[in-house]
Amino acid sequence: MSDATTTGGLQVDPELRDFVAGELLPALGLEPEWFWSTVADLHGRFAPRVEEALRRRDELQEQIDAWHREHGAGDVEALEAFLTDIGYLVPPEEPTVRVSRVDREIAEVPGPQLVVPSTVPRYAINAANARWGSLFDALYGTDALPQEHELAPGYDERRGAQVIAEADRLLDRFFPLAEGSHADATAYRVPAAGELAVDTAAGTTGLADPAQFAGSRPGDGDRAAAVLLRRNGLHLELTVDPSTRVGSQHHAGVSDVVLESAVSTIVDLEDSVATVDGPDKVGAYRTWLGLRTGELTATFGKEGRTVTRSVNGDRTYVGPDGAELVLPGRSLLLVRNVGHHMRLDAVRTADGDPLLEEVLDALVSATAALHDLRGLSRYTQTRAGSVYIVKPKMHGPDEVTLSVELLAAVEQALGLEPTTLKIGIMDEEKRTSVNLEACIARAADRVIFVNTGFLDRTGDEIHTDFEAGPVVPKGAQRSATWLTTYEDRNVDVALRAGFAGQAQIGKGMWAKPAAMREMLDTKGGHPRAGANTAWVPSPTAATLHALHYLETDVLAVQEEIRQRPLADRRDLLVPPVLPGADALSAEQIRHELETNAQSILGYVVRWVGLGIGCSTVPDLEGVGLMEDRATLRISSQQIANWLHHGLVDETQVRDTFARMAAVVDEQNAGEPGYSPMSADLDGSPSFQAALDLVFSGRREPNGYTEPALTRWRQRAKAADGGGGGDAEPRTRDAVLADRAPSPAS
């Protein structure tokens, strides 16, 4: 950062400085000197406390390691007593949340949630616009429906008929008619305010439940151009246009069925991005700012043409009472900041210390949202006047307190009403899971979100239990005692704290972007488990997952679950270790090692070499799996643990990585800007980063991957002259896909 300038007592990367002065602040009447002085003040106040929290993590881990070295996995009651004695476990509490000014998308409307990297504006806009999605497109362009023949170029009428029949079946299931089937409909009419008439060959009927009719857009005469239906808080629009290709084929002229889909979206500054310097952070912040002002656009080439994407406006209907009804056209936006352990070289103190990165994230996140809060944005984002900041990687209640107090300090600096900045608690570290009640209590007046982050939580489980013994293979973690308890207990604790009607209970990501049939068959378990929301990898997946929320009344399920006994937190303490040294065969060990090595290399080669923070990485069988730093943490900790306990040795690990490098190179042969590893393993930053993650995995605090990734990415960028590849590589399309091929086009 030799060209940094001193601003507000800080050494600031020039691109970051110029972004703040030229883009973030001008419309708000705030001065850059004030901004950077505030950053310096917040850093000075919180950095010592964060460092103390990180030291406390290390102290506790050292004590836990020593206990497990003496006792192995040990007895759960003895482990509980020990963890209580050292302060890792705190006494259970009975928190009651008391949150005000929460948007209904969080408090009242269960539905899918997207997580989008903030570094690619094209995908961020796509995610924000995924509030509404075409069911016809999602069924036509994915494996949600079996493809029984090779599709004709352009629009295939046989496939279209299959889609129309499935849509009719779903309409009958969720919005049944008083008589007959939607498949019999010949017209949808609104002859009078508040009334929906459906013409069929047998006569005219209406909805079995007339209250499901939510509005319309007028067409010719009393025929509707759009019919709006509502179930479980979500809307569905029948778009009627017989002049289109699909509408001319449909029996009632319906050209599309549009579902309210991604009710909320997390714009990610953390796990799904690779931001290692000032220019990287500017790209991430610029996207968040553009979404909050409503001015973000992205121009790109697609299928031989130039496309410009922008943020959608609201949707207008005539309500059942005859008055205008306006529904949001965009997802409610949350933003995920980095964790306490992250430092940013792009800003340094007068003493040369890198900045506590969460300070800058929090202040930029809130300042960008001021455009909306002050009515300066093109579109209203929050109608309740709140800003939603998701906080990851917090270990226990004291660290939640740190985050809450940082948000309060940012509110005070910006002159915001107390608790304007709400917090989403990512329950992805063991010390948070076992003390979840106390964590919620520390944020009772601003918590709007608790999420089970299975992937990071598994990585932390392995690291916490590192000395207890060799852990079970990665796939076996899903049936481990701790995990089933973790998934149930998050819901139990949150509901007892009063989350119903005030805050979200979230579940984790569907990791197979192309497997929509499998997702439809399995992910309905999340709303049935009492989750208001669950993560999906694309707008198309959000539209299909929305069907699960039409099917399940989550709020009613939550009321039932609230009556069941609270899952025992002692079950969270059972280490997922193998029952004996010979529990796995040599072939099983070899396969697990190869699977993890290939996964690590497939992800790291894009993070380090191309600056891609989230990728669809084909596994050894060629199945595309979504990978981010959380999956990397599991795989690297898995190998490091087995190496530590002698299930594998260093030579075996190195040989396996060398073989898998050739596999990954072949899988990425057509990737623009890709640098093969196998031609020069010693000189490949990506390959060396992968080894670093494994061989430093035992020593790296909490098993986090960010330090090693950042070091090697910075080296790769320096060697590349500060560049680093394609900002929008085509491999990202499978992670947050554009709309499926449209039958209506």
C-alpha positions as a printed Julia matrix, in Angstrom:
745×3 Matrix{Float64}:
   0.0     0.0     0.0
   2.87    2.31   -0.87
   0.58    4.8    -2.66
  -1.82    5.13    0.28
  -2.7     8.59    1.54
  -3.28    9.69    5.11
  -6.93   10.53    5.79
  -8.45   11.01    9.22
  -5.24    9.7    10.76
  -5.38    6.5     8.69
  -3.38    5.3     5.7
  -6.07    4.57    3.12
  -5.84    2.83   -0.25
  -6.51    5.5    -2.9
  -9.33    3.61   -4.65
 -11.08    3.12   -1.33
 -10.53    6.77   -0.44
 -11.93    7.93   -3.79
 -14.97    5.65   -3.52
 -15.9     7.05   -0.12
 -15.36   10.67   -1.18
 -16.84   10.43   -4.66
 -19.62    7.84   -4.41
 -20.61    6.91   -0.88
 -20.88   10.31    0.8
 -21.75   13.18   -1.61
 -25.55   12.76   -1.64
 -25.58   12.5     2.16
 -23.75   15.73    2.93
 -21.08   13.89    4.92
 -17.39   14.73    4.71
 -14.6    12.22    4.01
 -12.52   13.54    6.9
 -15.42   12.87    9.27
 -15.88    9.38    7.81
 -12.26    8.29    8.21
 -11.95    9.91   11.62
 -15.0     7.88   12.65
 -13.37    4.71   11.29
 -10.22    5.49   13.27
 -12.23    6.14   16.43
 -14.22    2.9    16.1
 -11.06    0.93   15.44
  -9.39    2.43   18.49
 -12.35    1.58   20.68
 -13.03   -1.96   19.47
  -9.73   -3.41   18.23
  -8.35   -4.04   21.75
 -11.58   -5.74   22.79
 -11.6    -7.88   19.66
  -8.0    -8.9    20.24
  -8.89   -9.92   23.76
 -11.83  -11.97   22.45
  -9.54  -13.72   19.97
  -7.02  -14.46   22.72
  -9.85  -15.91   24.78
 -10.76  -18.22   21.88
  -7.19  -19.48   21.75
  -7.02  -20.0    25.52
 -10.21  -22.03   25.55
  -9.1   -24.12   22.59
  -5.77  -24.89   24.26
  -7.62  -26.08   27.38
 -10.03  -28.19   25.33
  -7.15  -29.72   23.38
  -5.38  -30.65   26.6
  -8.54  -32.24   28.04
  -9.12  -34.35   24.92
  -5.48  -35.42   24.77
  -5.98  -36.84   28.26
  -9.52  -38.21   27.92
 -10.03  -38.8    24.18
 -13.68  -38.23   23.25
 -14.44  -38.62   26.94
 -17.69  -38.83   28.86
 -20.28  -36.18   27.96
 -21.12  -35.36   31.59
 -17.43  -34.98   32.44
 -16.87  -32.85   29.34
 -19.85  -30.67   30.23
 -18.49  -30.1    33.73
 -15.06  -29.24   32.37
 -16.41  -26.8    29.77
 -18.52  -25.13   32.44
 -15.53  -24.85   34.74
 -13.37  -23.06   32.14
 -16.2   -20.73   31.11
 -16.79  -22.21   27.66
 -20.32  -23.15   28.68
 -22.38  -20.44   30.35
 -25.58  -20.98   32.38
 -28.7   -21.38   30.2
 -30.95  -18.34   29.96
 -34.53  -17.75   28.88
 -34.28  -14.8    26.5
 -37.26  -12.9    25.18
 -36.71  -10.95   21.97
 -38.27   -7.52   21.77
 -37.53   -6.24   18.29
 -39.33   -3.29   16.72
 -39.43   -1.86   13.19
 -38.88   -5.15   11.38
 -39.92   -5.47    7.75
 -42.63   -8.03    7.15
 -40.39  -10.02    4.79
 -38.43  -11.01    7.89
 -41.09  -10.94   10.58
 -44.14  -12.33    8.82
 -43.47  -13.88    5.38
 -41.65  -17.23    5.21
 -39.87  -17.82    1.94
 -36.59  -18.55    0.17
 -33.44  -16.52    0.74
 -30.56  -15.91   -1.65
 -26.94  -15.22   -0.75
 -25.11  -13.33   -3.5
 -21.45  -12.27   -3.74
 -21.19   -8.5    -3.62
 -18.32   -8.49   -6.1
 -20.4    -9.29   -9.21
 -23.05   -6.59   -9.85
 -24.76   -8.66  -12.53
 -25.59  -11.42  -10.09
 -26.44   -9.04   -7.27
 -29.06   -7.34   -9.44
 -30.36  -10.74  -10.5
 -30.71  -11.73   -6.85
 -32.47   -8.51   -5.86
 -34.88   -8.95   -8.77
 -35.52  -12.57   -7.8
 -38.33  -11.43   -5.51
 -40.5   -12.59   -8.41
 -39.66  -15.54  -10.63
 -41.21  -17.35  -13.57
 -42.47  -20.8   -12.64
 -42.85  -21.59  -16.33
 -39.16  -20.82  -16.89
 -38.06  -22.79  -13.82
 -40.0   -25.87  -14.88
 -39.07  -25.59  -18.55
 -35.32  -25.09  -18.15
 -34.37  -27.44  -15.3
 -34.7   -31.08  -14.32
 -37.64  -30.22  -12.04
 -39.73  -31.96  -14.71
 -38.35  -35.02  -16.49
 -37.21  -34.27  -20.02
 -38.75  -37.04  -22.09
 -37.43  -35.96  -25.5
 -34.73  -33.79  -27.05
 -35.98  -30.22  -27.07
 -36.51  -28.48  -30.38
 -34.57  -25.21  -30.95
 -36.28  -22.15  -29.57
 -39.6   -22.96  -27.94
 -40.53  -26.65  -27.77
 -44.31  -27.03  -27.64
 -44.21  -30.54  -26.19
 -42.1   -29.28  -23.29
 -44.4   -26.28  -23.03
 -47.44  -28.55  -22.71
 -45.66  -30.5   -19.98
 -44.96  -27.24  -18.1
 -48.54  -26.02  -18.46
 -49.91  -29.32  -17.14
 -47.61  -29.2   -14.11
 -48.57  -25.58  -13.4
 -52.25  -26.55  -13.53
 -51.57  -29.38  -11.08
 -49.83  -26.99   -8.66
 -52.61  -24.42   -8.95
 -55.16  -27.1    -8.11
 -53.07  -28.08   -5.11
 -52.5   -24.61   -3.67
 -55.35  -22.52   -5.1
 -58.16  -25.0    -5.84
 -61.33  -23.95   -7.61
 -64.75  -24.38   -6.07
 -65.55  -26.71   -8.94
 -63.38  -28.37  -11.54
 -59.69  -27.85  -12.28
 -57.5   -24.98  -13.45
 -56.76  -27.29  -16.39
 -60.37  -26.69  -17.47
 -60.12  -22.89  -17.34
 -60.79  -20.94  -20.54
 -60.67  -17.44  -19.04
 -59.92  -15.59  -15.8
 -62.23  -12.62  -15.21
 -62.82  -10.0   -12.54
 -66.45   -8.98  -13.1
 -66.6    -6.96   -9.87
 -64.26   -5.71   -7.19
 -63.12   -8.51   -4.93
 -64.44  -11.25   -7.19
 -62.55  -13.74   -9.36
 -64.53  -15.68  -11.96
 -63.0   -18.64  -13.78
 -64.75  -19.73  -16.96
 -64.65  -23.42  -17.84
 -66.43  -25.59  -20.39
 -68.77  -26.66  -17.59
 -69.61  -23.09  -16.58
 -68.21  -20.35  -14.35
 -66.68  -21.0   -10.96
 -64.38  -19.3    -8.48
 -61.77  -20.14   -5.9
 -62.66  -22.68   -3.23
 -61.3   -20.1    -0.79
 -62.24  -16.66   -2.17
 -59.88  -15.01    0.33
 -56.96  -16.3    -1.75
 -57.81  -13.74   -4.43
 -55.45  -10.81   -3.75
 -55.87   -8.52   -6.76
 -55.6    -8.14  -10.51
 -54.49   -5.99  -13.4
 -57.31   -5.1   -15.82
 -57.33   -6.46  -19.35
 -59.98   -6.29  -22.06
 -63.42   -5.84  -20.56
 -63.66   -7.84  -17.38
 -60.88  -10.2   -18.46
 -57.83   -9.88  -16.29
 -54.36   -9.18  -17.69
 -53.03  -10.58  -14.43
 -54.6   -12.41  -11.5
 -52.9   -12.15   -8.11
 -53.39  -14.98   -5.61
 -52.03  -15.31   -2.07
 -51.29  -18.27    0.2
 -49.23  -18.42    3.41
 -48.21  -14.79    2.88
 -46.7   -15.41   -0.58
 -48.18  -14.16   -3.84
 -48.6   -15.83   -7.2
 -49.47  -14.01  -10.42
 -51.19  -15.54  -13.43
 -50.02  -13.37  -16.32
 -52.58  -13.49  -19.14
 -51.42  -12.64  -22.66
 -52.77  -14.85  -25.47
 -50.62  -12.99  -28.02
 -47.42  -14.63  -26.78
 -46.24  -18.04  -27.91
 -46.97  -19.64  -24.57
 -50.22  -17.73  -24.07
 -51.5   -18.9   -27.44
 -50.83  -22.51  -26.41
 -52.35  -22.18  -22.92
 -56.02  -23.08  -22.57
 -56.81  -19.76  -20.82
 -54.21  -17.55  -22.48
 -51.88  -17.61  -19.47
 -48.4   -16.67  -20.66
 -46.66  -17.17  -17.3
 -47.12  -18.11  -13.68
 -44.96  -15.78  -11.6
 -44.18  -16.68   -7.99
 -43.07  -14.44   -5.17
 -39.77  -16.2    -4.62
 -36.64  -14.78   -2.96
 -38.39  -12.74   -0.29
 -35.0   -11.7     1.1
 -31.42  -11.67   -0.15
 -28.11  -11.46    1.72
 -25.55   -9.37   -0.14
 -22.33  -11.01    0.95
 -19.11   -9.24    1.93
 -17.75  -12.41    3.54
 -17.63  -16.12    2.64
 -18.59  -15.97   -1.05
 -16.17  -13.2    -2.09
 -12.4   -12.89   -2.53
 -11.64   -9.35   -1.35
  -8.01   -8.98   -0.36
  -7.22   -5.31   -1.08
  -8.68   -1.85   -1.59
  -9.92   -2.32   -5.17
 -11.6    -5.59   -4.21
 -13.41   -3.95   -1.29
 -14.48   -1.04   -3.48
 -16.09   -3.44   -5.93
 -17.99   -5.12   -3.12
 -19.07   -1.86   -1.47
 -20.09   -0.29   -4.78
 -22.58   -3.1    -5.37
 -24.16   -2.69   -1.94
 -24.38    1.09   -2.43
 -25.94    0.71   -5.88
 -28.57   -1.66   -4.58
 -29.46    0.73   -1.74
 -29.74    3.72   -4.09
 -31.49    1.62   -6.73
 -29.08    2.89   -9.39
 -26.96   -0.23   -9.86
 -26.72   -1.47  -13.44
 -24.62   -4.1   -15.19
 -23.93   -4.46  -18.9
 -22.64   -7.75  -20.26
 -22.72  -10.03  -23.26
 -25.15  -12.92  -23.31
 -25.89  -15.29  -26.18
 -24.28  -12.95  -28.7
 -26.08   -9.79  -27.59
 -25.42   -6.97  -25.14
 -27.67   -6.94  -22.08
 -28.05   -4.2   -19.49
 -29.56   -5.29  -16.22
 -31.03   -2.88  -13.65
 -33.04   -3.05  -10.45
 -36.75   -3.79  -10.84
 -39.45   -1.4    -9.75
 -42.52   -2.29   -7.71
 -45.54   -4.19   -8.99
 -48.96   -2.54   -9.08
 -52.37   -4.2    -8.97
 -55.98   -3.39   -8.17
 -56.74   -4.87   -4.79
 -59.93   -6.76   -3.91
 -61.33   -3.54   -2.46
 -60.77   -1.69   -5.72
 -57.87    0.37   -4.37
 -54.35    0.36   -5.77
 -52.17   -2.4    -4.37
 -48.38   -2.0    -4.6
 -46.1    -4.96   -3.88
 -42.3    -4.79   -3.63
 -40.51   -5.73   -6.83
 -37.26   -6.58   -5.08
 -35.97   -8.82   -2.32
 -35.52   -7.25    1.06
 -31.76   -6.83    1.34
 -29.51   -7.9     4.19
 -25.74   -7.51    4.14
 -23.24   -9.95    5.64
 -20.17   -8.29    7.17
 -16.9   -10.04    8.02
 -16.13  -11.64   11.37
 -14.09  -10.36   14.29
 -10.91  -12.1    13.14
 -10.52  -10.22    9.85
  -8.05   -7.36    9.28
  -7.77   -5.19    6.16
  -4.38   -4.18    4.78
  -5.99   -1.53    2.57
  -6.47    0.7     5.62
  -3.82    1.02    8.3
  -3.54    2.98   11.49
  -0.88    5.62   12.09
   1.17    2.84   13.7
   0.88    0.71   10.55
  -1.57   -1.83   11.96
  -4.15   -3.2     9.52
  -7.7    -2.06   10.2
 -10.3    -4.14   12.0
 -12.23   -4.94    8.82
 -15.62   -5.31   10.48
 -15.44   -1.64   11.5
 -15.26   -0.51    7.89
 -17.89   -3.03    6.81
 -20.33   -1.85    9.46
 -19.87    1.85    8.75
 -20.05    1.46    4.96
 -23.06   -0.88    5.22
 -24.99    1.61    7.35
 -23.87    4.72    5.46
 -24.92    3.26    2.11
 -28.33    2.43    3.61
 -28.77    6.08    4.63
 -29.72    6.81    1.03
 -32.78    4.64    1.52
 -33.51    5.73    5.09
 -33.47    9.39    4.04
 -35.7     8.83    1.02
 -32.91    9.5    -1.49
 -33.09    6.15   -3.26
 -34.77    5.39   -6.53
 -36.81    2.68   -4.81
 -37.73    2.1    -1.19
 -35.92   -0.89    0.25
 -37.02   -0.95    3.89
 -40.5     0.17    4.8
 -39.83   -0.29    8.5
 -36.74    1.92    8.56
 -34.2    -0.75    9.54
 -30.87   -2.0     8.22
 -30.12   -5.72    8.46
 -26.51   -6.76    9.09
 -25.66  -10.45    9.29
 -22.71  -11.24   11.57
 -20.74  -14.45   11.08
 -18.0   -16.26   13.01
 -19.04  -15.11   16.5
 -17.92  -17.39   19.34
 -20.36  -17.18   22.21
 -22.35  -14.43   23.92
 -19.47  -12.07   24.7
 -18.65  -11.8    21.02
 -22.31  -11.17   20.2
 -22.15   -8.33   22.73
 -19.13   -6.94   20.89
 -21.03   -6.93   17.6
 -24.1    -5.34   19.16
 -22.04   -2.58   20.73
 -20.23   -1.91   17.45
 -23.58   -1.5    15.69
 -24.76    0.82   18.46
 -21.6     2.92   18.06
 -22.19    3.17   14.29
 -25.78    4.26   14.94
 -24.55    6.96   17.27
 -21.96    8.16   14.76
 -24.58    8.42   11.99
 -27.29    9.9    14.2
 -29.58    6.92   13.73
 -32.32    5.93   16.12
 -31.14    3.15   18.49
 -31.64   -0.39   17.13
 -31.98    0.82   13.54
 -29.15   -1.59   12.75
 -30.52   -5.07   13.29
 -28.31   -8.15   13.62
 -28.53  -11.6    12.11
 -26.7   -14.22   14.18
 -24.97  -16.9    12.15
 -24.89  -19.92   14.42
 -21.84  -21.5    12.79
 -19.38  -21.88   15.7
 -19.74  -24.45   18.47
 -19.44  -21.97   21.34
 -22.41  -20.09   19.91
 -24.48  -23.26   19.41
 -24.05  -24.49   22.98
 -24.76  -21.0    24.36
 -27.43  -19.94   21.89
 -29.89  -18.71   24.52
 -27.29  -16.37   25.98
 -26.27  -15.18   22.51
 -29.85  -14.26   21.66
 -30.23  -12.55   25.04
 -27.29  -10.25   24.27
 -29.05   -9.02   21.12
 -32.66   -9.29   22.27
 -33.69   -5.84   21.06
 -32.14   -6.11   17.59
 -31.83   -9.79   16.57
 -33.83  -10.63   13.45
 -32.18  -13.82   12.3
 -30.64  -17.03   13.56
 -29.28  -19.37   10.93
 -27.93  -22.89   11.11
 -24.76  -22.71    9.04
 -24.09  -26.46    8.8
 -20.93  -26.11    6.69
 -18.93  -23.67    8.81
 -20.36  -25.28   11.93
 -18.91  -28.62   10.81
 -15.51  -27.05   10.23
 -15.56  -25.59   13.71
 -16.71  -28.9    15.17
 -13.69  -30.65   13.68
 -11.3   -27.98   14.92
 -12.79  -27.83   18.41
 -12.64  -31.64   18.77
  -9.3   -31.94   16.98
  -7.54  -33.81   19.8
 -10.52  -36.04   20.63
  -9.6   -38.44   17.83
  -9.9   -38.87   14.06
 -13.24  -37.48   12.95
 -15.78  -39.36   10.87
 -15.76  -38.84    7.09
 -17.34  -35.64    5.85
 -20.55  -37.28    4.65
 -21.06  -39.06    7.98
 -21.22  -35.73    9.82
 -24.8   -35.33    8.59
 -25.97  -38.17   10.83
 -23.77  -37.26   13.78
 -25.49  -36.69   17.14
 -24.3   -33.1    17.38
 -25.71  -32.14   13.98
 -29.23  -33.46   14.39
 -29.39  -31.79   17.8
 -28.0   -28.56   16.38
 -30.64  -28.36   13.65
 -33.51  -29.03   16.08
 -32.2   -26.95   18.95
 -31.78  -23.79   16.89
 -35.48  -23.87   16.12
 -36.44  -24.78   19.69
 -34.4   -22.0    21.29
 -35.45  -19.35   18.79
 -39.16  -20.12   19.12
 -38.96  -20.1    22.92
 -37.29  -16.68   22.65
 -40.26  -15.34   20.68
 -38.95  -15.33   17.11
 -42.35  -16.21   15.63
 -43.73  -13.03   14.04
 -40.55  -11.06   14.81
 -37.49  -12.76   13.31
 -36.27  -15.41   10.9
 -35.11  -18.9    11.71
 -32.94  -19.94    8.79
 -31.6   -23.19    7.38
 -28.61  -23.82    5.16
 -27.8   -23.83    1.47
 -28.81  -26.32   -1.21
 -25.39  -27.17   -2.66
 -26.35  -28.68   -6.04
 -27.34  -25.84   -8.38
 -28.3   -28.15  -11.24
 -30.25  -30.72   -9.2
 -33.65  -29.04   -8.94
 -35.69  -32.25   -8.88
 -33.71  -33.49   -5.92
 -34.11  -30.11   -4.24
 -37.88  -30.2    -4.72
 -38.0   -33.7    -3.26
 -35.93  -32.9    -0.15
 -35.75  -29.22    0.75
 -39.4   -29.08    1.76
 -38.12  -30.49    5.04
 -36.81  -27.05    6.01
 -40.18  -25.26    6.32
 -41.62  -28.41    7.88
 -38.85  -28.16   10.5
 -40.04  -24.66   11.43
 -37.62  -22.58    9.36
 -38.96  -19.26    8.04
 -36.31  -19.29    5.35
 -33.61  -21.42    3.78
 -30.8   -20.64    1.38
 -30.88  -21.53   -2.3
 -28.15  -21.04   -4.93
 -30.02  -19.24   -7.72
 -33.16  -17.25   -8.57
 -34.5   -20.29  -10.4
 -33.99  -22.41   -7.29
 -35.76  -19.73   -5.24
 -38.84  -19.95   -7.45
 -38.97  -23.72   -7.11
 -38.25  -23.62   -3.36
 -41.12  -21.11   -2.97
 -43.46  -24.01   -3.73
 -42.45  -25.52   -0.38
 -43.68  -22.39    1.43
 -46.96  -22.47   -0.47
 -47.29  -26.06    0.69
 -46.34  -25.55    4.37
 -47.79  -22.96    6.74
 -44.55  -22.31    8.61
 -46.14  -20.16   11.28
 -48.57  -22.95   12.15
 -45.72  -25.45   12.22
 -43.77  -23.19   14.55
 -46.67  -23.08   16.97
 -46.68  -26.89   17.1
 -42.9   -27.13   17.49
 -42.92  -24.61   20.31
 -44.7   -27.2    22.44
 -42.08  -29.94   22.09
 -39.29  -30.48   24.65
 -36.12  -28.48   24.16
 -33.33  -30.51   22.57
 -30.64  -31.33   25.14
 -27.56  -29.19   24.61
 -25.36  -31.96   26.02
 -25.9   -33.8    22.75
 -24.04  -30.95   21.06
 -20.96  -31.97   23.03
 -20.61  -35.47   21.58
 -17.46  -35.4    19.39
 -17.99  -36.95   15.93
 -14.95  -39.24   16.11
 -14.43  -42.69   14.67
 -15.14  -45.58   17.08
 -11.69  -47.1    16.52
  -8.46  -46.84   14.56
  -9.61  -49.59   12.19
 -13.12  -48.23   11.64
 -12.32  -47.36    8.02
 -10.69  -49.48    5.35
  -7.66  -48.3     3.4
  -9.94  -47.84    0.38
 -12.37  -45.67    2.35
  -9.51  -43.52    3.62
  -8.07  -43.18    0.11
 -11.44  -42.16   -1.33
 -12.08  -39.6     1.43
  -8.63  -38.1     0.98
  -9.04  -37.84   -2.79
 -12.51  -36.34   -2.48
 -11.38  -33.65   -0.07
  -8.16  -32.87   -1.94
 -10.02  -32.48   -5.23
 -12.63  -30.27   -3.56
  -9.96  -28.05   -1.98
  -8.02  -27.66   -5.22
 -11.15  -27.07   -7.31
 -12.16  -24.19   -5.09
  -8.75  -22.71   -4.26
  -7.58  -22.56   -7.88
 -10.43  -20.16   -8.59
 -10.14  -18.16   -5.36
  -6.39  -17.65   -5.63
  -5.97  -17.66   -9.39
  -9.15  -15.92  -10.54
 -10.46  -14.06   -7.5
 -13.72  -16.02   -7.46
 -15.06  -16.4    -3.93
 -17.86  -18.87   -4.7
 -17.86  -21.5    -7.41
 -19.69  -24.53   -8.65
 -16.91  -27.09   -8.41
 -17.39  -30.49  -10.07
 -16.61  -33.33   -7.69
 -14.78  -36.52   -8.63
 -17.96  -37.84  -10.26
 -18.48  -34.58  -12.17
 -21.46  -33.4   -10.08
 -21.35  -29.62   -9.65
 -21.3   -28.66   -5.97
 -21.4   -25.11   -4.71
 -18.23  -24.34   -2.76
 -17.27  -21.38   -0.61
 -14.92  -20.85    2.31
 -17.2   -22.86    4.6
 -16.88  -26.02    2.5
 -13.15  -25.36    2.2
 -12.89  -25.17    5.99
 -14.46  -28.62    6.36
 -12.29  -30.3     3.73
  -9.01  -28.8     4.95
  -9.79  -29.53    8.6
 -10.8   -33.1     7.71
  -7.44  -33.88    6.13
  -5.5   -31.98    8.8
  -7.26  -33.99   11.5
  -6.55  -37.34    9.84
  -2.95  -36.3     9.26
  -2.6   -35.39   12.94
  -4.01  -38.75   14.06
  -2.04  -40.84   11.58
  -4.82  -42.07    9.3
  -2.83  -40.52    6.45
   0.77  -39.34    6.25
   2.42  -36.32    4.65
   3.73  -38.21    1.64
   0.3   -39.68    0.96
  -1.31  -36.24    1.22
   1.2   -34.58   -1.11
   0.95  -37.38   -3.67
  -2.84  -37.22   -3.59
  -2.88  -33.46   -4.09
  -0.48  -33.8    -7.03
  -2.74  -36.37   -8.7
  -5.86  -34.34   -8.01
  -4.23  -31.21   -9.46
  -4.17  -32.92  -12.84
  -7.86  -33.84  -12.45
  -8.82  -30.28  -11.54
  -6.76  -28.89  -14.42
  -8.67  -31.1   -16.82
 -12.01  -30.04  -15.31
 -11.06  -26.37  -15.83
  -9.43  -26.75  -19.24
 -11.85  -24.34  -20.93
 -11.93  -21.72  -18.18
 -10.88  -18.24  -19.37
  -7.76  -17.04  -17.57
  -7.16  -20.39  -15.88
  -3.54  -21.26  -14.96
  -2.96  -25.04  -14.79
  -1.33  -26.23  -11.58
   0.17  -29.55  -12.6
   2.72  -28.07  -15.04
   4.6   -26.48  -12.12
   3.26  -27.51   -8.72
   6.02  -25.74   -6.8
   5.4   -22.5    -8.7
   1.61  -22.58   -8.55
   0.21  -20.2    -5.9
  -3.08  -22.11   -5.98
  -1.48  -25.49   -5.38
   0.74  -24.16   -2.62
  -2.25  -22.46   -1.0
  -4.11  -25.77   -0.96
  -1.2   -27.5     0.8
  -0.87  -24.57    3.19
  -4.53  -24.95    4.22
  -3.97  -28.58    5.18
  -0.52  -28.44    6.75
  -1.31  -25.28    8.75
  -4.86  -26.43    9.53
  -3.99  -27.64   13.02
  -2.34  -24.34   13.96
  -4.68  -21.91   12.22
  -7.01  -20.36   14.83
 -10.44  -21.97   14.56
  -9.39  -23.64   11.32
 -10.26  -20.52    9.32
  -9.1   -20.47    5.72
  -9.07  -16.72    5.12
  -5.47  -16.01    6.23
  -3.9   -18.56    3.89
  -6.2   -17.71    0.99
  -5.52  -14.0     1.38
  -1.74  -14.45    1.5
  -1.66  -16.54   -1.65
  -4.22  -14.42   -3.51
  -2.19  -11.29   -2.81
   0.91  -13.02   -4.16
  -0.96  -14.13   -7.27
  -2.28  -10.61   -7.87
   1.2    -9.12   -7.4
   2.64  -11.59   -9.91
  -0.17  -10.72  -12.3
   0.52   -7.01  -12.02
  -2.4    -6.35   -9.7
  -5.0    -8.0   -11.91
  -6.29  -11.44  -11.28
  -8.57  -12.76  -13.95
 -12.17  -12.53  -14.98
 -14.56  -10.76  -12.61
 -17.52  -12.66  -14.09
 -16.23  -16.08  -15.18
 -18.75  -18.38  -16.74
 -18.36  -20.93  -13.95
 -20.26  -18.51  -11.7
 -23.39  -18.91  -13.84
 -24.19  -22.2   -12.14
 -23.85  -20.66   -8.69
 -26.23  -17.77   -9.14
 -27.73  -18.61  -12.51
 -29.44  -16.29  -14.91
 -33.03  -17.19  -15.59
 -33.61  -20.58  -17.1
 -34.33  -20.69  -20.87
 -37.64  -18.94  -21.25
 -40.56  -20.64  -22.97
 -42.15  -17.2   -23.26
 -39.3   -15.62  -25.21
